[in-house]
Each structure stands twice: as structure tokens, then as C-alpha cells.
Amino acid sequence: MFVLPELDYAYDALEPVISARTMKFHHDKHHATYVKTLNEQLDKMGMSPDSVEAVIRGAKKADDRLLFNNAAQVWNHTFFWTAMTPHPVKPDGQLASAVDSSFGDLLRMRKACV
């Protein structure tokens, strides 16, 4: 069975960009529902896979869209939480070079993307 991962930061850690209310709803309700539904599907199928990635691959191969969607959403949301941080850092290396060559600097990129 898969479990809803805990966040590595408080619900309000990303404010004012993302509110604590939004984080709590999206994590505790939305993501939790994907995990619950995936576990129910796997239980009905008598499956206990080692990883969400294995479920995604198997569902794709079997053309099981419902299973694929729930497993992929569990993976996507888990990645989403780990990709965010309350301690932003400026890009460096190739990413910084790409930002600078495309926009001039990070501030101009932010303005262009809003």
C-alpha cells in the first residue's frame, strides 16, 4: 500500500506564493484521494507492487487508463511537493546561462512570465 508523503515544510512555508489553505487542501484532500483510490484499485486487483513507477508502467502496458491516471497523479503530486522549497535559490550553471541568454537576467524572466 502506498502512503501520502508528509511535506518537508509547513503548510504556510510557501506563502505568499501559495497559501497554507491551498497547500493543506491540495495535499490533504486532493493528493490523499489519489493515494486512497490507487490503493483501492490495487487491492481489488490483488496487487502489491514495489513502486508507483511499476504501477504506471504496468497500467500503460495494459491500457488501464484509470489505474494509470491515479498512479501517475500520485507520482506527479509527490514530485510536486519535493520540487518546491521555502528556501529559494538562484539558478546557476546551465540554467542560469539559459535564463541570461533568453531574458537578460532572472528579474526580466520573472516579469516576462507573469
Backbone as a printed PyTorch tensor [residue, N CA C, xyz], in Angstrom:
tensor([[[  0.8260,  -1.1790,   0.0000],
         [  0.0000,   0.0000,   0.0000],
         [  0.8760,   1.2500,   0.0000]],

        [[  0.4280,   2.2230,  -0.7410],
         [  1.1540,   3.4840,  -0.8060],
         [  0.6050,   4.4460,   0.2470]],

        [[  1.4660,   5.3170,   0.7440],
         [  1.0620,   6.2760,   1.7690],
         [  1.2630,   7.6940,   1.2530]],

        [[  0.4490,   8.5920,   1.7640],
         [  0.5780,  10.0070,   1.4400],
         [  1.8480,  10.5160,   2.1220]],

        [[  2.8010,  11.0280,   1.3520],
         [  4.0330,  11.5070,   1.9870],
         [  3.7850,  12.7910,   2.7740]],

        [[  4.5030,  12.9100,   3.8640],
         [  4.4580,  14.1520,   4.6330],
         [  5.2100,  15.2250,   3.8560]],

        [[  4.8170,  16.4630,   4.0480],
         [  5.5450,  17.5700,   3.4420],
         [  6.8340,  17.8020,   4.2380]],

        [[  7.8630,  18.2720,   3.5580],
         [  9.1330,  18.5770,   4.2180],
         [  9.1390,  19.9800,   4.8120]],

        [[  8.0050,  20.6470,   4.7810],
         [  7.8890,  22.0170,   5.2540],
         [  6.4530,  22.2390,   5.7190]],

        [[  6.2460,  23.3000,   6.4770],
         [  4.9130,  23.6300,   6.9860],
         [  4.0050,  24.0830,   5.8420]],

        [[  2.7100,  23.9490,   6.0550],
         [  1.7460,  24.3600,   5.0380],
         [  1.8950,  25.8300,   4.6510]],

        [[  2.2920,  26.6570,   5.5930],
         [  2.4060,  28.0900,   5.3140],
         [  3.8050,  28.5040,   4.8430]],

        [[  4.6980,  27.5620,   4.6510],
         [  6.0940,  27.8720,   4.3060],
         [  6.2520,  28.5310,   2.9370]],

        [[  5.2860,  28.3610,   2.0490],
         [  5.4100,  28.9060,   0.6970],
         [  4.6210,  30.2060,   0.5080]],

        [[  4.0310,  30.7050,   1.5930],
         [  3.3190,  31.9830,   1.4970],
         [  4.3100,  33.1020,   1.2420]],

        [[  3.9600,  34.0990,   0.4890],
         [  2.6450,  34.4170,  -0.0620],
         [  2.3920,  33.8020,  -1.4410]],

        [[  3.3110,  33.0010,  -1.9370],
         [  3.1340,  32.4260,  -3.2770],
         [  1.9840,  31.4240,  -3.2900]],

        [[  1.9690,  30.5190,  -2.3190],
         [  0.8920,  29.5370,  -2.1900],
         [  0.4280,  29.5680,  -0.7340]],

        [[ -0.8550,  29.7670,  -0.5220],
         [ -1.3810,  29.8960,   0.8400],
         [ -1.3850,  28.5560,   1.5690]],

        [[ -1.3690,  28.6370,   2.8870],
         [ -1.4540,  27.4360,   3.7180],
         [ -2.7590,  26.6920,   3.4390]],

        [[ -3.8260,  27.4290,   3.2250],
         [ -5.1370,  26.8180,   2.9350],
         [ -5.0760,  25.9990,   1.6430]],

        [[ -4.4630,  26.5790,   0.6140],
         [ -4.3260,  25.8780,  -0.6630],
         [ -3.4470,  24.6370,  -0.5130]],

        [[ -2.3340,  24.7820,   0.1800],
         [ -1.4280,  23.6500,   0.3850],
         [ -2.1260,  22.5210,   1.1350]],

        [[ -2.8150,  22.8680,   2.2110],
         [ -3.4900,  21.8620,   3.0300],
         [ -4.5570,  21.1400,   2.2110]],

        [[ -5.3480,  21.8940,   1.4670],
         [ -6.3900,  21.2780,   0.6370],
         [ -5.7650,  20.3730,  -0.4190]],

        [[ -4.7690,  20.8880,  -1.1170],
         [ -4.1820,  20.1320,  -2.2260],
         [ -3.4670,  18.8710,  -1.7280]],

        [[ -2.7750,  18.9770,  -0.6130],
         [ -2.0590,  17.8270,  -0.0690],
         [ -3.0120,  16.8580,   0.6400]],

        [[ -3.7560,  17.3680,   1.6120],
         [ -4.5530,  16.5050,   2.4840],
         [ -5.8300,  15.9700,   1.8510]],

        [[ -6.3340,  16.6500,   0.8590],
         [ -7.5660,  16.1950,   0.2080],
         [ -7.2750,  15.6320,  -1.1920]],

        [[ -6.7310,  16.4770,  -2.0410],
         [ -6.5360,  16.1230,  -3.4450],
         [ -5.5420,  14.9620,  -3.6050]],

        [[ -4.3130,  15.1580,  -3.1390],
         [ -3.3010,  14.1170,  -3.2710],
         [ -3.7130,  12.8680,  -2.4800]],

        [[ -4.2560,  13.0730,  -1.2900],
         [ -4.6840,  11.9390,  -0.4710],
         [ -5.7400,  11.0930,  -1.1790]],

        [[ -6.6130,  11.7290,  -1.9340],
         [ -7.6450,  10.9900,  -2.6670],
         [ -7.0250,  10.1250,  -3.7570]],

        [[ -6.0160,  10.6480,  -4.4520],
         [ -5.3290,   9.8250,  -5.4550],
         [ -4.6670,   8.6120,  -4.8050]],

        [[ -4.0310,   8.8060,  -3.6670],
         [ -3.3790,   7.6910,  -2.9710],
         [ -4.4180,   6.6620,  -2.5340]],

        [[ -5.5050,   7.1310,  -1.9270],
         [ -6.5620,   6.2280,  -1.4630],
         [ -7.1700,   5.4410,  -2.6240]],

        [[ -7.4750,   6.1380,  -3.7090],
         [ -8.0760,   5.4880,  -4.8710],
         [ -7.1260,   4.4740,  -5.4890]],

        [[ -5.8540,   4.8360,  -5.6080],
         [ -4.8680,   3.9040,  -6.1530],
         [ -4.7920,   2.6520,  -5.2910]],

        [[ -4.7220,   2.8270,  -3.9830],
         [ -4.6510,   1.6720,  -3.0910],
         [ -5.8920,   0.7950,  -3.1990]],

        [[ -7.0640,   1.3980,  -3.3370],
         [ -8.2940,   0.6270,  -3.5050],
         [ -8.2650,  -0.1610,  -4.8120]],

        [[ -7.7970,   0.4780,  -5.8830],
         [ -7.7140,  -0.2200,  -7.1710],
         [ -6.7680,  -1.4180,  -7.0770]],

        [[ -5.6180,  -1.2030,  -6.4890],
         [ -4.6280,  -2.2750,  -6.3710],
         [ -5.1390,  -3.3970,  -5.4840]],

        [[ -5.8380,  -3.0480,  -4.4200],
         [ -6.4080,  -4.0530,  -3.5170],
         [ -7.4220,  -4.9200,  -4.2550]],

        [[ -8.2960,  -4.2980,  -5.0460],
         [ -9.2890,  -5.0440,  -5.8250],
         [ -8.6280,  -5.9820,  -6.8270]],

        [[ -7.4740,  -5.5640,  -7.3320],
         [ -6.7520,  -6.3640,  -8.3250],
         [ -5.8400,  -7.4050,  -7.6670]],

        [[ -5.7380,  -7.3480,  -6.3390],
         [ -4.8710,  -8.2800,  -5.6280],
         [ -3.3910,  -8.0120,  -5.8700]],

        [[ -3.0730,  -6.7770,  -6.1260],
         [ -1.6860,  -6.4110,  -6.4340],
         [ -1.0570,  -5.6600,  -5.2740]],

        [[  0.2380,  -5.8680,  -5.0940],
         [  1.0010,  -5.0830,  -4.1180],
         [  2.3800,  -4.7900,  -4.7180]],

        [[  2.4130,  -3.8770,  -5.6650],
         [  3.6590,  -3.5520,  -6.3680],
         [  4.6640,  -2.8510,  -5.4520]],

        [[  5.9220,  -2.9000,  -5.8780],
         [  7.0080,  -2.2960,  -5.1080],
         [  7.0810,  -0.7780,  -5.2580]],

        [[  6.5960,  -0.2570,  -6.3730],
         [  6.7440,   1.1790,  -6.6140],
         [  5.5880,   1.7130,  -7.4550]],

        [[  5.3710,   3.0050,  -7.3170],
         [  4.3590,   3.6770,  -8.1410],
         [  4.7750,   3.6150,  -9.6090]],

        [[  6.0810,   3.7090,  -9.8500],
         [  6.5730,   3.6400, -11.2300],
         [  6.2160,   2.3040, -11.8800]],

        [[  6.2960,   1.2250, -11.0980],
         [  5.9270,  -0.0960, -11.6270],
         [  4.4450,  -0.1400, -11.9750]],

        [[  3.6140,   0.4830, -11.1690],
         [  2.1770,   0.5410, -11.4450],
         [  1.9330,   1.3270, -12.7290]],

        [[  2.6040,   2.4590, -12.8630],
         [  2.4330,   3.2970, -14.0560],
         [  2.8130,   2.5200, -15.3100]],

        [[  3.9660,   1.8740, -15.2720],
         [  4.4010,   1.0940, -16.4490],
         [  3.4220,  -0.0340, -16.7680]],

        [[  2.9970,  -0.7640, -15.7300],
         [  2.0680,  -1.8730, -15.9450],
         [  0.7180,  -1.4030, -16.4560]],

        [[  0.2230,  -0.3080, -15.9090],
         [ -1.0690,   0.2250, -16.3440],
         [ -1.0080,   0.7060, -17.7840]],

        [[  0.1040,   1.3090, -18.1490],
         [  0.2770,   1.7770, -19.5330],
         [  0.2790,   0.5810, -20.4790]],

        [[  1.0320,  -0.4360, -20.1050],
         [  1.1250,  -1.6450, -20.9400],
         [ -0.2390,  -2.3280, -21.0900]],

        [[ -1.0240,  -2.3270, -20.0010],
         [ -2.3400,  -2.9660, -20.0200],
         [ -3.4380,  -2.0370, -20.5460]],

        [[ -3.0760,  -0.8080, -20.8730],
         [ -4.0250,   0.1990, -21.3280],
         [ -5.1560,   0.4170, -20.3170]],

        [[ -4.7760,   0.3930, -19.0330],
         [ -5.7300,   0.6410, -17.9530],
         [ -5.6280,   2.1190, -17.5920]],

        [[ -6.4570,   2.9310, -18.2270],
         [ -6.3550,   4.3880, -18.0780],
         [ -6.6680,   4.8730, -16.6680]],

        [[ -7.6350,   4.2740, -16.0010],
         [ -7.9870,   4.6990, -14.6540],
         [ -6.8350,   4.4210, -13.6810]],

        [[ -6.2800,   3.2380, -13.7460],
         [ -5.1440,   2.8870, -12.8940],
         [ -3.9470,   3.7650, -13.2390]],

        [[ -3.6920,   3.9360, -14.5260],
         [ -2.5840,   4.7830, -14.9580],
         [ -2.7400,   6.2040, -14.4170]],

        [[ -3.9370,   6.7750, -14.5580],
         [ -4.1600,   8.1490, -14.1160],
         [ -3.9250,   8.3020, -12.6150]],

        [[ -4.4890,   7.4080, -11.8150],
         [ -4.3160,   7.5340, -10.3700],
         [ -2.8700,   7.3350,  -9.9540]],

        [[ -2.1980,   6.3620, -10.5230],
         [ -0.7890,   6.1340, -10.1810],
         [  0.0750,   7.3110, -10.6330]],

        [[ -0.1890,   7.8080, -11.8360],
         [  0.5930,   8.9350, -12.3540],
         [  0.3530,  10.1910, -11.5150]],

        [[ -0.8670,  10.3950, -11.0580],
         [ -1.1570,  11.5600, -10.2190],
         [ -0.5020,  11.4350,  -8.8430]],

        [[ -0.4200,  10.2260,  -8.3050],
         [  0.3090,  10.0230,  -7.0460],
         [  1.7690,  10.4070,  -7.2620]],

        [[  2.3510,   9.9160,  -8.3550],
         [  3.7580,  10.2420,  -8.6480],
         [  3.9320,  11.7480,  -8.8790]],

        [[  3.0730,  12.3370,  -9.7120],
         [  3.1710,  13.7710, -10.0310],
         [  3.0980,  14.6380,  -8.7810]],

        [[  2.1400,  14.3490,  -7.9130],
         [  1.9810,  15.1660,  -6.7170],
         [  3.1510,  14.9830,  -5.7560]],

        [[  3.6290,  13.7740,  -5.6110],
         [  4.7830,  13.5390,  -4.7460],
         [  5.9840,  14.3240,  -5.2610]],

        [[  6.1940,  14.3070,  -6.5690],
         [  7.2790,  15.0760,  -7.1750],
         [  7.0590,  16.5700,  -6.9620]],

        [[  5.8270,  17.0150,  -7.1300],
         [  5.4730,  18.4220,  -6.9680],
         [  5.9000,  18.9440,  -5.6000]],

        [[  5.5690,  18.1900,  -4.5290],
         [  5.9170,  18.6430,  -3.1780],
         [  7.4260,  18.7200,  -2.9890]],

        [[  8.1490,  17.7590,  -3.5300],
         [  9.6000,  17.7470,  -3.3220],
         [ 10.3180,  18.7580,  -4.2130]],

        [[  9.6540,  19.2000,  -5.2770],
         [ 10.2790,  20.1730,  -6.1820],
         [ 10.1840,  21.5930,  -5.6450]],

        [[  9.3230,  21.8000,  -4.6550],
         [  9.1560,  23.1400,  -4.1030],
         [  9.9450,  23.2680,  -2.8090]],

        [[ 10.3200,  24.4880,  -2.4880],
         [ 11.0740,  24.7340,  -1.2690],
         [ 10.7460,  26.1160,  -0.7220]],

        [[ 10.7310,  26.2290,   0.5930],
         [ 10.5490,  27.5530,   1.1770],
         [ 11.8410,  28.3690,   1.1660]],

        [[ 12.9310,  27.7610,   0.7040],
         [ 14.2390,  28.4240,   0.6700],
         [ 14.7390,  28.5090,  -0.7730]],

        [[ 14.1830,  29.4350,  -1.5510],
         [ 14.5670,  29.5100,  -2.9600],
         [ 16.0410,  29.8820,  -3.1330]],

        [[ 16.6010,  29.3610,  -4.1950],
         [ 17.9860,  29.6860,  -4.5570],
         [ 17.9980,  30.1630,  -6.0020]],

        [[ 18.9610,  30.9900,  -6.3190],
         [ 19.0790,  31.4670,  -7.6900],
         [ 19.6330,  30.3500,  -8.5670]],

        [[ 19.1850,  30.2860,  -9.8060],
         [ 19.7160,  29.2690, -10.7130],
         [ 21.2110,  29.5000, -10.9540]],

        [[ 21.9050,  28.4200, -11.2210],
         [ 23.3200,  28.5330, -11.5610],
         [ 23.6250,  27.6090, -12.7370]],

        [[ 24.8490,  27.6040, -13.1730],
         [ 25.2680,  26.7120, -14.2450],
         [ 24.5180,  26.9320, -15.5470]],

        [[ 24.1460,  25.8240, -16.1850],
         [ 23.4820,  25.8840, -17.4910],
         [ 22.1300,  26.5840, -17.4250]],

        [[ 21.4100,  26.3880, -16.3200],
         [ 20.1120,  27.0440, -16.1940],
         [ 20.2840,  28.5590, -16.1280]],

        [[ 21.2320,  29.0220, -15.3240],
         [ 21.4830,  30.4690, -15.2310],
         [ 21.9010,  31.0290, -16.5850]],

        [[ 22.7330,  30.3010, -17.3070],
         [ 23.1600,  30.7520, -18.6340],
         [ 21.9820,  30.8500, -19.5890]],

        [[ 21.0840,  29.8580, -19.5350],
         [ 19.9110,  29.8700, -20.4090],
         [ 18.9890,  31.0420, -20.0700]],

        [[ 18.7930,  31.3000, -18.7770],
         [ 17.9570,  32.4360, -18.3550],
         [ 18.5770,  33.7290, -18.8500]],

        [[ 19.8650,  33.8950, -18.6280],
         [ 20.5490,  35.1320, -19.0300],
         [ 20.5220,  35.3330, -20.5390]],

        [[ 20.7380,  34.2640, -21.2970],
         [ 20.7740,  34.4170, -22.7580],
         [ 19.3730,  34.6540, -23.3280]],

        [[ 18.3590,  34.1270, -22.6650],
         [ 16.9940,  34.2940, -23.1690],
         [ 16.3200,  35.5750, -22.6910]],

        [[ 16.6170,  35.9830, -21.4510],
         [ 15.8820,  37.1060, -20.8620],
         [ 16.7740,  38.2600, -20.4080]],

        [[ 18.0430,  38.0280, -20.2680],
         [ 18.9460,  39.0600, -19.7580],
         [ 19.3100,  38.8250, -18.3100]],

        [[ 18.3090,  38.5070, -17.4910],
         [ 18.5490,  38.1580, -16.0950],
         [ 17.2670,  37.5650, -15.5000]],

        [[ 17.3510,  37.1220, -14.2520],
         [ 16.2380,  36.4450, -13.5890],
         [ 15.0370,  37.3800, -13.3970]],

        [[ 15.2810,  38.6160, -13.0510],
         [ 14.1980,  39.5710, -12.8550],
         [ 13.4050,  39.7840, -14.1390]],

        [[ 14.0950,  39.9300, -15.2490],
         [ 13.4020,  40.0990, -16.5360],
         [ 12.6130,  38.8390, -16.9070]],

        [[ 13.1590,  37.6720, -16.5820],
         [ 12.4240,  36.4260, -16.8500],
         [ 11.1270,  36.3910, -16.0410]],

        [[ 11.2160,  36.7410, -14.7680],
         [ 10.0200,  36.7590, -13.9220],
         [  8.9540,  37.6990, -14.4810]],

        [[  9.3850,  38.8640, -14.9170],
         [  8.4280,  39.8360, -15.4770],
         [  7.8010,  39.3070, -16.7680]],

        [[  8.6110,  38.6420, -17.5900],
         [  8.1070,  38.1090, -18.8670],
         [  7.1500,  36.9460, -18.6620]],

        [[  7.2970,  36.2330, -17.5760],
         [  6.4870,  35.0250, -17.3360],
         [  5.2360,  35.2810, -16.5260]],

        [[  5.0220,  36.5030, -16.1020],
         [  3.8300,  36.7960, -15.2850],
         [  2.6920,  37.2630, -16.1440]]])
